[in-house]
Amino acid sequence: MIIEHAHGSPECLAELGRELDVVWATWEACMAENHPCLPQCTFEREGATDGGTMTLGSWSAQIRGRLSAGLCDALDANMAQCLSAVGGSVGADSPCENWEAVGGCIVNSLETVCDGVYRR
């Protein structure tokens, strides 16, 4: 697989869209159960935590089996920035505001995550 640069390639956008459908369904399930912290519930149920804590390593391990390498690399870079804003990780004892900050950050980054990524 060769990673090259393109502006929002259709392949990347389609892959991201399929994954977002799964993640939003998890979010809605957490909401239906009245979970007190929707981002925490979603990240945990999607397998992005290890022992209740989400680090760049646990996030990366979770997405590597689900998405293409180029998209994973871009998402990892974005998540590294998002987690750095809350000290590098969020855990079971973290306030929901920290989970919300990380969740909001990664969602906002999705607008441009496919810029420069596609598979050939």
N, C-alpha and C positions, 0 to 999 in steps of 0.2 A: 504494500500500500504506500503510495506516495502522497505526501501532504503538500499541497500547493496553495497559492493564494487566490482568492476570488471574493467577490462581495456578496455575502449572504447566499451561498450556493444552494440550489434547490435540494440537493442531496442532504446537506447538513440541516436545512430548515425542516425537511420532511422527517429526518431522524429525531430532531429535537421535538417536533410536534407530537410524534408518537409517544415519546417518553413523557412529555408534559401531560398527555391524556391520562397516563397511569398515575403520575404524581398528584394531579388534581383530583382524581378519584379517591386517592388516599386522604387528601386534605378534606374532602367532603365527608368521608367516613368518620374522620376525627371530629368534624363539626357536628355530624349527626349524633355522635356520642357525647356531645358537650364537653369535650376535652378542654381543660383550662388553658392549655398553651398549644394552639394549632401547629405552629412550626415545629415545636419539639415532637409532638405526636407524629407528624408527617415524616420528619427525618428519621425518627426511631423505627417507624413501621416500614419505611423504605430501606432500612438496613444500613443507614449512613452513620450509625453510632457503634461504639464498642464499649459495652458495659455501661451504657447510658451517656457516654461522652462522645461528642463529635469533634474530631481533629481532622486536619487535612488528610492524614493517613487513612482514617476510617471512611471518610467521604470518597477518597480516591479508590479505595478497595471496592466500594459499593458500585461506583459508576463504571469501573473498568470491565466488568463482566456484562455490561448492558449497552454500552455505546462504543462507537469507533474511537480509535486512538487519537485522532486529531481533535475530535470534539472533547474527549476526556482531557487532553492537555489544556485546551482553552478553558474548560470548566474548572480544572484544578487551579489554574492561574487566577481565575476570578475568585474562587473560594478562598485561596490563600489571602487575598486582599480582604475579603469579607471577614474571615476569622481574625485577621490581625487587628481589626477594629474592636474586638472583644477579648483581646489577650491571647488569642491563638486557639481557643477551644470553647465549647459550651458543654455543660454537663447537667446532670440531674439536679444539682444544687444551684445552677445558674438561674437568675431571674428570667422570666418569660421575655422581658424586654431585650435581653441579649439574643435569645433564639429568634425573636422578631427582627432584630437588626440584621442578623446573618441571613435569615430567610428573605427579607426585603432586598438586601444587597444582591444576593444571587439571582433573584427574580429580575431585578433591574438590569443585571448584567446580561440577561438572556436576549435583550434587544439587539445586541451586537456580537454575541458569542460566535455566530457563524461567519462573521466577517473574516475572511482570510483562511477558512477551513473548508476543504472538500476532499473527497477521495477520488482517486483515478485508478 
